[in-house]
Amino acid sequence: MIHEKISIKMPGSEEYAAMYTYIPEYSESIGIEKRPMIVICPGGGYDHTSDREAEPLALSFNSFGYCAAVVRYSTGPSQFPIALSELAFAVETIRENAEKWHIDADRIIVQGSSAGGHLAACLGVFWNYRFLSRLVEEKLKSLGKTPESGSLSEMIKPDGLILDYPVISSGTFRHAGSSKNIAGSLVNADDFIDEKGVPIDDFLSIENRVTKDMPPCFIWHTFEDNTVPVQNSLILADSLCRCGVNTELHIFPHGCHGLGLANALTSKPGGSEIVPEVAMWLPLVRNWLERNYPLTLR
């Protein structure tokens, strides 16, 4: 296993910002030439990154035969777009090292839970925005690297998204803590788009930013989620369908917010996060991955 801690610090990042890799070692005796990569963004309301939605998910994706990486992105007091720029730089780093790590550079999927789902979805909608590629370009130049002109958007683009009970909207169904922590003191999105005066809440409501350029999505939520209402996933799925983006959506009737794997491996003490019918999301996402992002065999 290639298990490394790689700095993803950008200007304004917190000291702890890093990517942790979980990459199976390449072996000539195994018929797998390249593996897709799952980039994991734990939740935590943009206040912290949850251990329950980090390594346990990485090891589960490893058990499917996939590479994984956990992104411990900057949370409050850092504000938008610092965490997003860290995630974009992490994806660029993975693509840059794809040959060395035997990763399929065309099959990099970003997974996120709760606020991490918002971060993953942000990359899904903002990967081709100039402000984001400019931030990554400046980081690469600070490392003495000269990216090819016009190539950075493709280097940071996710090929798929897995969104677990994601924070999506800053409107009626917002998660107030996440919205406050990511926006900080920002009022308008003037620094990120040409149009002036767009409220930052509107800009960061993912359902308002979906286009046909967003990658395929696998989304799941629970109906009983009282922290991040299920409408977050429903309105996102509606926007995706309107734009013709391939989408798989699962709504489970029971279960609280923050279930992680929904089994004992990610439950808090007391077992309230153990919901066997929701744990079915794992075989469901495995089927989705194997259909759309299969391993490359020799």
C-alpha positions in Angstrom: 0.0 0.0 0.0 1.3 3.5 -0.9 0.1 5.4 2.1 1.6 8.9 2.0 0.7 12.3 3.4 1.0 14.9 0.7 0.7 18.7 1.4 -2.1 20.4 -0.5 -1.6 23.8 1.2 -2.6 26.8 -0.9 -2.4 30.5 0.1 -4.6 30.9 3.1 -4.7 27.2 3.9 -4.7 25.8 7.4 -1.5 24.1 8.5 -3.1 20.6 8.4 -4.3 20.7 4.8 -3.1 17.4 3.3 -4.1 14.5 1.1 -3.6 10.9 2.4 -3.2 8.2 -0.2 -4.4 4.6 0.0 -3.0 3.2 -3.2 -2.6 -0.6 -3.7 0.9 -1.5 -4.8 1.3 -2.5 -8.5 2.1 -6.1 -9.0 3.1 -7.9 -12.2 1.4 -11.1 -10.9 -2.0 -9.3 -10.7 -3.8 -8.6 -13.9 -4.8 -5.1 -13.0 -3.0 -2.5 -15.1 -4.7 0.7 -13.9 -7.1 1.5 -11.1 -9.6 4.4 -10.9 -9.1 6.7 -8.0 -11.7 7.8 -5.4 -10.9 11.2 -3.8 -12.7 11.4 -0.5 -13.9 14.7 1.1 -15.1 14.0 4.7 -18.0 16.0 6.1 -18.0 18.2 9.2 -20.0 21.3 8.4 -16.8 23.1 7.1 -15.9 23.2 10.8 -13.7 20.1 10.8 -13.3 16.9 8.7 -14.9 13.8 10.2 -12.8 10.7 10.9 -15.9 8.6 10.4 -16.2 9.7 6.8 -12.5 9.4 6.0 -10.3 6.3 6.3 -13.2 3.8 6.7 -14.5 4.9 3.3 -11.0 4.8 1.7 -10.5 1.2 2.9 -14.0 0.2 1.6 -13.2 1.5 -1.8 -9.8 -0.3 -1.6 -11.8 -3.5 -1.0 -13.5 -2.9 -4.4 -10.0 -2.8 -6.0 -10.0 1.0 -6.3 -7.3 3.5 -5.3 -8.4 6.1 -2.7 -7.2 9.3 -1.2 -8.6 11.3 1.8 -8.5 15.1 1.5 -8.2 16.8 4.8 -9.1 20.3 3.5 -9.1 23.6 5.4 -12.2 24.4 7.4 -13.2 27.5 9.3 -11.8 30.1 9.8 -10.7 29.5 6.2 -13.4 30.4 3.7 -14.3 29.9 0.0 -12.5 29.1 -2.3 -9.6 27.8 -0.1 -10.9 24.3 0.4 -12.0 24.1 -3.2 -8.5 25.1 -4.4 -7.0 22.4 -2.2 -9.2 19.8 -3.6 -8.5 20.9 -7.2 -4.8 20.8 -6.5 -5.2 17.3 -5.0 -6.8 16.1 -8.2 -4.1 17.7 -10.3 -1.5 16.0 -8.2 -3.1 12.6 -8.7 -3.3 13.1 -12.5 0.3 14.2 -12.5 1.4 11.0 -10.7 -1.1 8.7 -12.4 1.5 6.8 -14.4 3.7 6.3 -11.4 0.8 5.1 -9.2 -0.9 3.1 -12.0 -4.0 5.2 -11.8 -6.4 5.6 -14.7 -6.2 9.4 -15.2 -9.5 9.4 -17.0 -11.3 7.7 -14.0 -10.9 10.0 -11.1 -14.1 10.2 -9.0 -14.6 12.6 -6.1 -16.7 11.5 -3.2 -18.0 13.7 -0.5 -20.2 13.4 2.6 -22.4 16.2 3.9 -20.4 19.4 3.7 -17.7 17.3 1.9 -20.5 16.6 -0.6 -20.8 20.3 -1.2 -17.1 20.6 -1.7 -17.1 17.6 -4.2 -20.1 19.1 -6.0 -18.3 22.5 -6.1 -15.5 20.9 -8.1 -18.1 19.3 -10.3 -19.5 22.7 -11.3 -16.5 25.0 -11.0 -13.7 22.9 -12.6 -13.8 24.9 -15.8 -14.1 28.3 -14.1 -11.1 30.6 -14.7 -10.7 31.6 -11.0 -10.1 28.0 -10.0 -7.6 27.1 -12.7 -5.8 30.4 -11.9 -5.4 29.4 -8.3 -4.0 26.0 -9.2 -1.7 27.6 -11.8 -0.3 30.0 -9.2 0.4 27.1 -6.9 2.2 25.1 -9.5 4.3 28.1 -10.5 5.3 28.5 -6.8 6.6 24.9 -7.0 8.6 25.7 -10.1 6.3 24.0 -12.5 4.9 25.5 -15.7 1.5 24.1 -16.6 0.6 23.9 -20.3 -1.7 26.7 -21.4 -5.3 25.7 -21.3 -4.7 22.3 -19.8 -5.4 22.9 -16.2 -9.1 22.7 -16.4 -8.8 19.2 -17.7 -6.3 18.3 -15.0 -8.6 19.3 -12.2 -11.9 18.0 -13.7 -13.6 15.1 -11.8 -14.8 12.2 -14.0 -17.6 11.4 -11.6 -19.1 12.4 -8.2 -20.4 10.3 -5.3 -22.4 12.5 -3.0 -23.5 11.1 0.4 -26.3 13.2 2.0 -24.7 16.3 0.5 -25.1 19.9 1.5 -26.2 21.5 -1.8 -28.4 24.5 -1.4 -27.9 27.8 0.4 -31.6 28.5 0.1 -34.6 27.3 2.0 -33.1 23.9 2.7 -29.7 25.1 3.7 -27.5 23.7 6.4 -26.9 27.0 8.2 -23.5 26.0 9.8 -22.0 24.9 6.5 -23.2 28.1 4.7 -21.8 30.3 7.4 -18.5 28.6 7.6 -17.8 28.4 3.9 -18.9 32.0 3.0 -17.3 33.7 6.0 -17.4 37.4 5.4 -18.0 37.1 1.7 -21.1 38.9 0.4 -21.0 38.7 -3.4 -19.3 36.4 -5.9 -17.6 39.3 -7.7 -14.1 37.7 -7.5 -15.3 34.5 -9.2 -17.5 35.4 -12.1 -17.8 38.3 -14.5 -21.3 39.1 -13.4 -21.3 41.6 -10.5 -23.5 41.6 -7.5 -24.4 37.9 -7.4 -24.9 37.0 -3.7 -22.4 34.5 -2.5 -25.2 32.2 -1.1 -26.7 32.1 -4.6 -23.3 31.4 -6.2 -22.6 28.5 -3.8 -26.0 26.9 -4.2 -24.9 24.0 -6.4 -28.3 23.5 -8.0 -28.0 27.0 -9.5 -24.6 26.2 -11.1 -25.3 22.8 -12.8 -24.6 22.6 -16.5 -24.1 19.8 -19.0 -20.4 19.9 -18.1 -21.0 18.4 -14.7 -19.8 14.7 -14.5 -22.1 11.8 -13.8 -23.3 11.6 -10.2 -24.3 8.9 -7.7 -26.3 10.5 -4.9 -27.9 9.1 -1.7 -29.7 10.6 1.2 -32.2 9.5 3.9 -35.7 10.8 4.2 -35.4 11.3 8.0 -32.3 13.5 7.8 -33.1 16.4 10.1 -29.7 18.1 9.7 -29.3 18.4 5.9 -32.8 18.0 4.5 -33.3 15.4 1.8 -34.5 18.2 -0.5 -30.8 19.0 -1.0 -30.3 15.8 -3.0 -33.7 16.1 -4.7 -33.2 19.6 -6.1 -29.7 18.7 -7.2 -31.0 15.6 -9.0 -33.7 17.7 -10.7 -31.1 20.2 -11.9 -28.9 17.4 -13.2 -31.7 15.8 -15.1 -32.7 19.1 -16.6 -29.1 19.4 -18.0 -28.9 15.8 -19.2 -26.3 14.7 -16.7 -26.3 11.0 -16.0 -27.5 10.6 -12.4 -28.3 7.7 -10.0 -30.3 8.8 -6.9 -31.2 6.7 -3.9 -33.5 7.9 -1.0 -33.6 5.6 2.0 -36.7 6.0 4.3 -34.9 5.7 7.6 -31.7 7.0 9.2 -30.2 10.1 10.7 -27.6 12.4 9.2 -23.9 11.4 9.0 -24.3 7.7 8.6 -21.0 7.1 6.9 -20.9 3.5 5.9 -24.1 3.0 8.0 -22.6 0.0 9.8 -20.5 -0.6 12.9 -17.3 0.6 11.3 -18.4 4.2 11.2 -21.0 4.4 14.0 -20.7 6.6 17.0 -20.9 5.0 20.4 -24.4 3.7 21.0 -24.9 2.4 17.4 -27.4 5.0 16.2 -25.6 5.2 12.8 -26.0 1.4 12.2 -28.8 1.1 9.6 -28.5 -2.1 7.7 -30.9 -1.1 4.9 -28.9 2.1 4.3 -25.6 0.2 4.3 -26.9 -1.2 1.0 -25.5 2.0 -0.6 -22.1 0.3 -0.7 -23.0 -2.5 -3.1 -25.1 0.0 -5.0 -22.2 2.4 -5.5 -19.9 -0.5 -6.3 -22.2 -1.6 -9.1 -22.3 2.1 -10.3 -18.5 2.2 -10.3 -17.9 -1.1 -12.0 -20.4 -0.1 -14.8 -19.0 3.3 -15.4 -15.4 3.2 -14.1 -14.1 -0.4 -14.4 -10.6 -1.5 -13.5 -8.2 -1.6 -16.5 -7.0 -5.2 -17.0 -3.9 -6.4 -18.9 
